[in-house]
Amino acid sequence: MEFLTNPQTYDICFSVASLVLIIVTLMIHLSEEKYFNKQRHIFGALVIDAFMLNIMGLFHNLYLYNDLAKEIIGYEANCLIVLVEKLFTYLVPYFSICYVMSIFQIESKSIRKKLLIVIPTMYSMIFYLVGYFTNIFFVFTEDGKIDYIYPQGASVNINVYLYFIFAAYLLTKYSKSLSSEKATALWIYFALMVLGIPIRILTKSSSIFEFSVSIALLLCVYTFQNPSEFVDSMSGAGTKNALRFTITTNLLQKKEFTLLGIRIDRLTTILGEETLEDSSELLNQISDYLKQLAPNGYVFYPELDDFVILFPGVTPDEIVVEKTAEQIRKRFKDTWKIGNEQKKLFETPYAIAFPDEVSSIERYSEIRDVLDKALSKQSREILRVADLNLKVVEHDKKIDNIVKRAIEDELLEVYYQPIYTPVTGKFSSCEALLRLKDPHLGFISPAILMPIAERNGTILSIDKYVLSTVCDLFSATDARKHGLEYVEVNLSVVDCIQANLVDNIMGTLDKYKVAPTEINFEITETYEQGITSVMDENIKKLMEMGFKFSMDDFGTGYSNIARVATMPVTIFKLDKSIIQSAFESEVSYMVMINLIKIIKSLKKEIVAEGIETGEQARQLIKLGCDHIQGFFYARPMPKEQFLQFLKDHNG
């Protein structure tokens, strides 16, 4: 007990605690998946260095404070242990700088730069080796401690602070490419190192510094060395975050590089048809093959259908890019093993030059959006940024800004398209349709508006605006008296996955005193049960509360009969493209008839959309459609005009 309570033995306690931390860090490091090998190797060297530092420190403290250990170790061995401890101590700043440089992918190619980085460490090594054999820099006291001879003895610490100054420069210049969490972690790492030295001098205890090093490394192993953010668990390639970080870091350093992308047609669909194990096996096959072609193993899987190889220091016109693309083409002519089957995959390559064609991560995101559209029409030749219509990028960027401030600037308005019910001869429902009118661009199509709103995150506030406006229609007007029973309101997938969706919807309805039966939510045919548990639970809760659902644009997706039967909807809306085709082709007409028969056999209602002529309306009513919507009866109209329409047609 006296051994633990004696203040002189606190150094031993610190050494043991520090050693335990570094062993935990080493075990975590060894268990992690490999990625960004250079960074991982340097961190491994840093951890091993800290481990040896802690071992030597523990032996030295045992010699100082334990009589038995003093007899076993002996004075000469202790002096050698102290020397080795110091050598490992002054390797820590060097490895730390190399580690930061590897994080930011900074290469020291010239001999001069390499010498500038290694000279402070070489000085420290020479300092202690010379001091061990002479009395120029320090001497060993009778109790086995180092006693520095000043002023030359202080020079070794000044030397170390040069590393910390360089580290501060790197962090200030490049940490903007990191998340705030990671940037903070790096600053804390070096702060612990810097503070460890004066504390060590004041307390004359090496254990404090060793303990601070162990904490700093444990911090790193849970931030930079945690592969979950940078390694895709299915493919083993870099994630979207890893690619964005690599692009940003290289651009900050004004490096030239090329991304060679490989778009694999329908990869997402193929993976969705397979088991998790088979999907992972296929992705690993592709990733492993591409890593063989990639310099330094820079392979990423940032998008669902895309793999990307990064070529440092080259342009897309260089032969290495074309040769790699050619090798990939040849490989994709063969089949890939998926489970027990062999399947053919089709690829489309594309190349992006940095910084010539793309000079920022924001610009890259814009280019990616245009690429996605172009790749669906592209042949197997390499698609270049120069082949794209970048006017689309500027147009989308302008609309993006308009959408972001649409509610604030009062640019949105809800229009209503009446829906005719043949049985009653009245317009008892309608569809709420969003309209955005910019003072300069005029009306912006919902087909453009909604994808941009989903991408920039404004879709939730826009959908809330639509629902509130519809509820206000019931609350503040005589719409009910004029025969309006319910309004169809679009519910996006983004809405459906919100954990607080039901509470938000009920809050809006309660505010305006609107019943759930007066709102019919439209979901698209791309909805599939089991996408997320949150989505399924939300739809289930809303249905239990009395809300009904319609399947919008039915017939344009991939539904089969079994899936149609399980969809949580009471109304199917036949897409206008199905109806238009039916009146142009006998085969298409038979397809439409059979669709209607299937839906009616399931006791569901049908809304026929896009009706433009009296003949179309008569035929669809005759076939059993319950509701008719289209220009033949009425176009979408603003609120006041819609209310007048109800008065005129519902009596």
C-alpha positions in Angstrom: 0.0 0.0 0.0 2.8 2.4 0.8 4.2 1.8 -2.7 1.0 3.2 -4.2 0.4 6.0 -1.7 4.0 7.3 -1.8 4.0 10.5 -4.0 7.4 9.4 -5.4 5.7 6.4 -7.0 3.1 8.5 -8.9 5.5 8.5 -11.8 5.2 4.7 -11.9 1.4 4.9 -11.8 1.5 7.4 -14.7 3.8 5.1 -16.6 1.6 2.1 -16.1 -1.6 4.0 -17.1 0.2 5.5 -20.1 1.4 2.0 -21.1 -2.1 0.6 -20.8 -3.5 3.4 -23.1 -0.8 2.8 -25.7 -1.5 -1.0 -25.7 -5.2 -0.3 -26.2 -4.4 2.1 -29.0 -2.0 -0.5 -30.6 -4.7 -3.2 -30.4 -7.3 -1.0 -32.0 -4.9 0.0 -34.7 -4.0 -3.6 -35.6 -7.6 -4.6 -35.8 -8.6 -1.9 -38.2 -9.1 -2.4 -41.9 -6.3 -1.2 -44.1 -6.8 2.0 -46.1 -4.5 4.9 -47.1 -1.6 2.6 -46.4 1.1 5.3 -46.0 -0.9 7.1 -43.3 -1.6 3.8 -41.6 2.1 2.8 -41.7 3.3 6.1 -40.2 0.7 6.0 -37.5 1.8 2.4 -36.7 5.4 3.6 -36.4 4.2 6.4 -34.2 2.4 4.0 -31.9 5.3 1.5 -31.7 7.6 4.5 -30.9 5.3 5.6 -28.1 5.1 2.0 -26.9 8.9 1.7 -26.6 9.0 5.1 -25.0 6.6 4.0 -22.4 8.4 0.7 -21.7 11.7 2.5 -21.2 10.0 5.2 -19.0 8.4 2.5 -16.8 11.8 0.7 -16.4 13.5 4.0 -15.5 10.8 4.9 -12.9 11.0 1.4 -11.4 14.8 1.9 -11.1 14.2 5.3 -9.4 11.5 4.3 -6.9 11.8 0.6 -6.3 14.8 -0.9 -4.5 14.4 -4.4 -5.9 14.1 -3.0 -9.5 17.2 -0.9 -8.8 19.2 -3.9 -7.9 18.0 -5.9 -10.9 18.5 -3.2 -13.5 21.7 -1.6 -12.2 23.1 1.9 -12.8 24.7 1.3 -16.2 21.6 -0.4 -17.6 19.5 2.4 -16.3 21.6 5.0 -18.1 21.3 3.1 -21.3 17.5 2.8 -20.7 17.3 6.6 -20.2 19.3 7.2 -23.4 16.9 4.9 -25.4 13.9 6.6 -23.8 15.2 10.0 -25.0 15.9 8.8 -28.5 12.3 7.5 -28.8 11.0 10.7 -27.1 12.5 12.9 -29.8 11.3 10.6 -32.6 7.7 11.4 -31.6 7.6 14.9 -33.1 9.2 13.7 -36.3 6.7 10.9 -36.8 3.9 13.3 -35.8 4.9 15.7 -38.6 5.1 12.8 -41.1 1.7 11.6 -39.9 0.1 15.0 -40.5 1.7 15.3 -43.9 0.3 11.8 -44.8 -3.2 12.9 -43.7 -3.0 15.9 -46.0 -1.2 13.8 -48.7 1.8 16.1 -48.7 4.8 14.7 -50.5 8.4 16.0 -49.9 9.9 15.1 -53.3 13.0 17.3 -53.2 16.1 16.4 -51.2 16.2 19.8 -49.6 12.7 19.5 -48.2 13.3 16.0 -46.9 16.5 17.3 -45.1 14.6 20.2 -43.6 12.1 17.7 -42.0 14.7 15.2 -40.8 17.5 17.6 -39.6 15.8 18.5 -36.2 15.5 14.8 -35.4 19.0 14.0 -36.5 20.2 16.8 -34.2 18.3 15.3 -31.3 19.8 11.8 -32.0 23.3 13.2 -32.2 22.7 15.3 -29.1 21.9 12.3 -26.9 24.4 9.9 -28.5 27.3 12.4 -28.1 26.0 13.4 -24.6 26.0 9.7 -23.5 29.7 9.3 -24.3 30.8 12.9 -23.3 29.8 15.5 -20.8 29.1 18.3 -23.3 25.3 18.3 -23.2 24.3 16.4 -20.0 25.6 14.1 -17.3 24.0 11.3 -15.3 23.5 12.0 -11.6 24.2 9.4 -8.9 20.5 8.4 -8.7 20.4 7.7 -12.5 18.7 10.9 -13.7 19.9 13.2 -16.5 21.2 16.6 -15.5 21.4 19.0 -18.5 24.3 21.4 -19.0 23.0 24.7 -20.1 22.7 26.6 -22.4 23.6 23.9 -24.9 21.3 21.4 -23.1 18.3 23.6 -23.9 18.9 23.5 -27.6 17.3 20.1 -28.0 13.9 21.4 -26.8 14.1 24.4 -29.0 14.8 22.0 -31.9 11.7 20.1 -31.1 9.5 23.2 -31.1 10.5 23.8 -34.7 8.4 20.7 -35.5 5.4 22.2 -33.6 5.7 25.5 -35.5 5.7 23.6 -38.8 2.7 21.6 -37.6 0.8 24.8 -36.7 1.5 26.1 -40.2 0.2 22.9 -41.8 -3.0 22.8 -39.7 -3.7 26.5 -40.3 -3.3 26.0 -44.1 -4.9 22.7 -44.7 -7.3 21.9 -41.8 -10.2 23.5 -43.8 -10.3 20.3 -45.8 -11.2 18.4 -42.6 -14.4 18.2 -40.6 -14.5 20.5 -37.5 -14.2 17.3 -35.3 -11.1 16.1 -37.1 -9.5 19.5 -37.2 -10.1 20.0 -33.5 -8.6 16.5 -32.8 -5.4 17.4 -34.6 -5.0 20.7 -32.8 -5.6 18.9 -29.4 -3.0 16.2 -30.4 -0.3 18.8 -30.9 -1.4 20.9 -27.9 -0.9 17.8 -25.7 2.5 17.3 -27.2 3.5 21.0 -26.7 2.3 21.2 -23.2 4.0 17.9 -22.3 7.4 19.4 -22.6 7.2 22.4 -20.2 5.3 20.2 -17.7 8.1 17.7 -18.0 10.7 20.3 -17.4 8.8 21.8 -14.4 8.0 18.5 -12.7 11.2 16.7 -13.8 8.9 13.8 -14.7 9.0 12.1 -18.1 5.8 10.2 -17.2 3.7 13.3 -17.8 4.9 13.6 -21.4 4.5 9.9 -22.0 0.9 10.0 -20.7 0.0 13.0 -22.9 1.4 11.2 -25.9 -0.7 8.1 -25.1 -3.9 10.2 -24.8 -3.1 12.1 -28.0 -2.6 8.8 -30.0 -5.8 7.3 -28.5 -7.6 10.4 -29.7 -6.2 9.9 -33.2 -7.1 6.2 -33.4 -10.8 7.1 -32.9 -10.8 9.9 -35.5 -8.3 9.7 -38.3 -7.5 6.0 -38.0 -11.2 5.0 -37.7 -11.9 3.5 -41.1 -15.7 3.6 -41.0 -15.9 7.1 -42.5 -13.3 6.6 -45.2 -13.7 2.9 -46.1 -16.9 1.4 -47.6 -17.6 -1.8 -45.7 -19.1 -3.5 -48.7 -16.4 -2.9 -51.3 -13.3 -2.0 -49.3 -12.8 1.1 -51.5 -12.8 4.7 -50.3 -16.1 6.3 -49.5 -17.6 9.5 -50.8 -16.2 11.4 -47.8 -12.8 9.9 -48.5 -13.0 11.1 -52.1 -14.1 14.6 -51.2 -11.4 14.9 -48.6 -8.7 13.8 -51.1 -10.0 16.2 -53.8 -10.1 19.1 -51.3 -6.6 18.4 -49.9 -5.0 18.1 -53.4 -6.7 21.3 -54.6 -5.5 23.2 -51.5 -2.0 22.1 -52.4 -2.6 23.1 -56.0 -1.8 19.6 -57.2 -2.7 18.4 -60.7 -4.6 15.1 -60.8 -7.2 13.2 -62.8 -10.3 11.2 -61.7 -11.1 8.3 -64.0 -14.7 7.2 -63.2 -16.3 4.0 -64.1 -20.1 4.1 -64.3 -21.5 0.5 -64.1 -24.9 0.3 -65.7 -27.7 -0.8 -63.4 -25.2 -1.8 -60.7 -27.6 -0.7 -57.9 -30.5 -2.7 -59.4 -28.3 -5.8 -59.8 -27.1 -5.5 -56.2 -30.6 -5.1 -55.0 -31.5 -8.5 -56.5 -28.7 -10.3 -54.6 -28.1 -11.3 -51.0 -25.9 -9.0 -48.9 -23.0 -11.5 -49.1 -23.2 -11.8 -52.8 -23.4 -8.0 -53.3 -20.4 -7.5 -51.1 -18.4 -10.2 -53.0 -19.1 -8.5 -56.3 -18.2 -5.1 -55.1 -15.0 -6.5 -53.6 -14.1 -8.2 -56.9 -14.5 -4.9 -58.8 -12.6 -2.9 -56.1 -9.7 -5.4 -55.9 -9.4 -5.4 -59.7 -9.3 -1.6 -59.9 -6.8 -1.3 -57.1 -4.3 -3.3 -59.2 -4.6 -0.5 -61.8 -4.6 2.4 -59.4 -1.5 4.4 -58.4 -1.0 4.2 -54.6 -4.3 2.3 -54.3 -6.5 5.4 -54.8 -9.9 3.6 -55.5 -13.2 5.0 -54.3 -16.8 3.9 -54.4 -18.5 7.3 -53.9 -21.8 6.7 -55.7 -24.1 3.7 -56.0 -23.2 2.9 -59.6 -19.7 4.5 -59.8 -16.1 3.6 -59.0 -13.4 6.2 -59.2 -9.6 5.9 -59.7 -7.4 8.9 -58.8 -4.3 9.5 -60.8 -1.9 12.0 -59.1 0.1 14.3 -61.3 -1.4 13.4 -64.6 -3.9 14.9 -67.1 -6.8 13.0 -68.8 -4.9 13.2 -72.1 -1.9 11.2 -70.8 -1.4 7.7 -72.0 -1.8 6.1 -68.6 -5.4 7.1 -68.3 -6.3 5.8 -71.7 -4.5 2.6 -71.2 -6.2 2.0 -67.8 -9.6 2.7 -69.4 -8.8 0.2 -72.2 -7.8 -2.5 -69.6 -11.1 -1.9 -67.8 -13.0 -2.2 -71.0 -11.4 -5.5 -71.7 -12.1 -6.8 -68.2 -15.8 -5.8 -68.5 -16.1 -7.8 -71.7 -15.8 -10.9 -69.5 -18.4 -11.9 -66.9 -18.3 -11.3 -63.1 -19.1 -13.9 -60.5 -22.2 -13.1 -58.5 -23.1 -16.0 -56.1 -23.3 -19.1 -58.2 -23.9 -17.2 -61.5 -21.8 -15.3 -64.0 -23.2 -12.0 -65.1 -22.1 -9.4 -67.7 -21.7 -5.8 -66.5 -21.5 -2.8 -68.8 -19.3 0.2 -68.0 -19.0 3.8 -69.2 -15.7 5.6 -68.4 -15.4 9.3 -67.7 -12.5 11.6 -66.8 -12.2 14.9 -64.9 -9.1 17.0 -64.8 -8.2 18.9 -61.6 -7.6 21.9 -61.4 -7.9 22.7 -65.1 -11.5 21.6 -65.5 -12.6 21.6 -61.9 -11.0 23.9 -59.3 -13.2 23.4 -56.2 -15.2 20.7 -54.4 -18.4 22.8 -55.0 -17.7 22.8 -58.7 -17.1 19.1 -58.7 -20.5 18.5 -57.2 -22.1 20.6 -59.9 -20.2 18.8 -62.6 -21.2 15.5 -61.1 -24.9 16.4 -61.5 -24.4 17.1 -65.2 -22.3 13.9 -65.6 -25.1 11.8 -64.2 -27.5 13.0 -66.9 -24.9 12.7 -69.7 -23.7 9.2 -68.7 -27.1 7.7 -69.2 -26.8 8.6 -72.9 -23.1 8.0 -73.4 -21.4 5.4 -75.5 -18.4 3.4 -74.2 -15.8 6.1 -75.0 -14.3 8.2 -72.2 -16.7 11.1 -71.4 -14.8 14.4 -70.7 -16.0 17.5 -69.0 -15.4 19.4 -72.3 -18.2 17.2 -73.8 -20.8 18.5 -71.3 -23.2 21.4 -71.7 -22.0 23.4 -68.7 -24.7 26.0 -69.2 -26.9 23.4 -67.4 -24.6 23.7 -64.4 -25.0 27.5 -64.2 -28.7 27.2 -64.8 -29.1 24.6 -62.0 -27.0 26.7 -59.7 -29.2 29.8 -60.3 -32.3 27.8 -59.7 -30.8 26.3 -56.6 -30.5 29.7 -55.1 -34.0 30.6 -56.1 -35.4 27.5 -54.5 -33.5 28.1 -51.2 -35.2 31.5 -50.8 -38.5 30.6 -52.4 -40.6 30.6 -49.2 -38.9 33.6 -47.7 -39.3 35.6 -50.9 -43.0 34.4 -51.3 -42.3 32.9 -54.7 -44.4 29.7 -54.1 -48.1 29.2 -54.8 -50.3 26.1 -54.6 -52.5 25.4 -57.6 -55.4 23.0 -57.6 -56.4 20.7 -60.4 -60.1 19.5 -60.0 -60.7 15.7 -60.3 -64.0 14.5 -61.7 -66.0 11.7 -60.2 -68.4 10.2 -62.8 -70.6 8.4 -60.3 -71.7 11.7 -58.6 -71.0 13.9 -61.6 -69.1 16.3 -59.3 -65.6 17.4 -58.6 -65.2 16.1 -55.1 -61.4 16.1 -54.9 -58.4 17.8 -56.4 -54.6 17.5 -56.6 -52.5 20.2 -54.9 -49.7 21.2 -57.3 -46.8 23.5 -56.4 -45.9 26.4 -58.6 -42.8 28.6 -58.3 -42.7 31.9 -60.2 -39.4 33.9 -60.3 -39.6 37.5 -61.3 -36.8 37.0 -63.9 -37.1 33.4 -65.0 -40.9 33.1 -64.8 -42.5 29.7 -63.9 -40.1 27.0 -63.0 -41.3 23.5 -63.8 -41.9 21.2 -60.8 -39.8 18.5 -62.7 -36.8 20.9 -62.2 -37.9 22.4 -58.9 -38.5 19.2 -56.8 -35.2 17.3 -57.5 -33.2 20.5 -56.7 -35.3 21.0 -53.5 -34.5 17.4 -52.5 -30.8 17.9 -53.2 -30.4 21.2 -51.3 -32.5 20.2 -48.3 -35.5 22.6 -48.8 -37.9 19.9 -49.7 -39.2 19.4 -46.1 -40.0 23.1 -45.6 -41.6 23.3 -49.1 -43.8 20.2 -48.4 -44.8 21.7 -45.0 -45.8 24.9 -46.9 -48.0 22.9 -49.3 -49.7 21.0 -46.5 -50.3 24.2 -44.5 -51.8 25.9 -47.6 -54.1 23.0 -48.3 -55.3 22.9 -44.7 -55.9 26.7 -44.9 -58.0 26.1 -47.9 -60.4 23.9 -45.8 -60.2 26.2 -42.8 -60.5 29.6 -44.3 -62.9 29.0 -47.2 -66.2 27.4 -48.1 -64.5 24.6 -50.1 -66.3 21.9 -48.0 -69.7 23.5 -48.7 -69.0 23.5 -52.4 -68.4 19.7 -52.4 -64.6 19.3 -51.8 -64.1 16.1 -49.8 -60.3 15.7 -49.9 -57.2 17.0 -51.5 -54.3 14.9 -52.8 -50.9 16.1 -51.4 -47.6 14.8 -52.5 -45.5 13.1 -49.8 -41.8 12.7 -50.8 -39.6 9.9 -49.7 -37.5 12.5 -47.8 -40.7 13.3 -45.8 -41.4 9.6 -45.2 -38.0 8.9 -43.5 -38.4 11.7 -41.0 -38.8 10.3 -37.4 -41.1 13.2 -36.5 -43.3 13.1 -39.6 -46.5 12.0 -38.0 -46.2 14.6 -35.2 -45.5 17.4 -37.7 -48.5 16.4 -39.9 -50.9 16.1 -37.0 -49.7 19.4 -35.6 -50.5 21.1 -38.9 -54.0 19.5 -39.2 -54.8 20.3 -35.6 -53.8 23.9 -36.1 -56.3 24.3 -39.0 -59.0 21.9 -37.6 -58.7 19.6 -40.6 -59.6 15.9 -40.4 -57.1 13.2 -41.7 -59.8 12.0 -44.1 -59.6 15.3 -45.9 -56.0 14.7 -46.9 -54.9 12.0 -49.3 -51.2 11.6 -49.5 -49.6 10.7 -52.9 -46.5 8.5 -52.9 -44.7 7.5 -56.1 -44.4 4.0 -57.5 -40.7 3.9 -56.5 -41.9 3.4 -52.9 -41.1 -0.1 -51.7 -42.0 -1.6 -48.4 -38.9 -2.3 -46.3 -36.7 0.6 -47.7 -36.5 1.8 -44.1 -38.3 0.8 -40.9 -39.0 4.5 -40.2 -40.8 4.9 -43.6 -42.9 1.8 -43.0 -43.8 2.8 -39.5 -44.8 6.4 -40.6 -47.1 5.2 -43.3 -48.6 2.6 -41.0 -49.3 5.2 -38.3 -50.8 7.7 -40.8 -53.1 5.0 -42.2 -54.3 4.1 -38.7 -55.1 7.7 -38.0 -57.4 7.8 -41.1 -55.2 9.2 -43.8 -55.5 7.5 -47.2 -52.8 7.1 -49.8 -52.7 7.3 -53.6 -50.0 5.7 -55.8 -49.0 8.5 -58.2 -47.6 7.9 -61.7 -48.6 4.3 -61.7 -47.4 2.2 -64.6 -44.1 4.0 -65.2 -42.1 2.0 -62.7 -41.3 -1.6 -62.1 -44.3 -2.9 -60.2 -45.4 -6.5 -60.5 -48.8 -7.9 -59.6 -47.7 -9.3 -56.2 -46.2 -6.0 -55.3 -49.3 -4.0 -56.4 -51.4 -6.1 -54.0 -49.2 -5.2 -51.0 -49.0 -1.4 -51.6 -50.5 0.6 -48.8 -52.8 2.7 -51.0 -56.5 3.0 -51.7 -56.2 4.8 -55.0 -53.9 4.1 -58.1 -53.3 7.0 -60.4 -52.8 5.8 -64.0 -50.0 7.9 -65.4 -50.9 10.0 -68.4 -48.1 8.3 -70.5 -50.0 5.0 -70.2 -53.2 6.6 -71.3 -51.8 8.5 -74.2 -50.0 5.4 -75.5 -53.3 3.4 -75.1 -55.0 5.7 -77.6 -52.2 5.4 -80.1 -51.6 1.6 -80.1 -53.9 -1.4 -79.8 -51.3 -3.3 -77.8 -50.9 -0.4 -75.3 -54.7 -0.2 -75.1 -54.8 -3.9 -74.0 -52.1 -3.3 -71.5 -54.1 -0.4 -70.0 -57.3 -2.5 -69.9 -55.5 -5.3 -68.0 -54.0 -2.8 -65.5 -57.4 -1.5 -64.8 -58.8 -5.0 -64.3 -56.0 -5.9 -61.9 -56.5 -2.8 -59.8 -60.3 -3.2 -59.7 -60.0 -6.9 -58.7 -58.0 -5.6 -55.6 -61.0 -3.4 -54.7 -58.9 -0.2 -55.2 -60.0 3.1 -56.8 -58.5 4.4 -60.0 -57.7 8.0 -61.1 -57.0 8.4 -64.8 -54.5 11.2 -65.3 -53.8 13.4 -68.3 -57.2 13.2 -70.0 -57.3 15.7 -72.8 -60.3 14.7 -75.0 -63.9 13.7 -74.5 -63.3 10.3 -76.2 -60.6 9.5 -73.7 -62.8 10.4 -70.8 -65.8 8.4 -72.1 -63.6 5.3 -72.7 -62.0 5.4 -69.3 -65.3 5.9 -67.5 -66.6 3.0 -69.5 -63.6 0.8 -68.4 -64.4 1.5 -64.8 -62.1 4.4 -63.7 -63.5 6.0 -60.6 -62.0 9.5 -61.1 -60.9 11.5 -64.1 -58.2 14.2 -64.0 -56.9 16.2 -67.0 -57.1 19.3 -69.2 -60.4 18.1 -70.7 -62.1 19.0 -67.4 -59.8 21.6 -66.0 -56.3 22.9 -65.8 -54.5 23.5 -62.5 -55.6 26.9 -61.1 -54.9 29.2 -58.2 -57.1 29.1 -55.1 -59.7 31.8 -55.9 -60.3 30.5 -59.4 -60.5 26.9 -58.0 -63.2 27.9 -55.5 -65.2 29.6 -58.2 -64.9 26.5 -60.3 -66.3 24.4 -57.5 -69.3 26.8 -57.1 -70.0 26.7 -60.8 -69.7 22.9 -61.3 -70.9 21.4 -58.0 -74.0 23.4 -57.8 
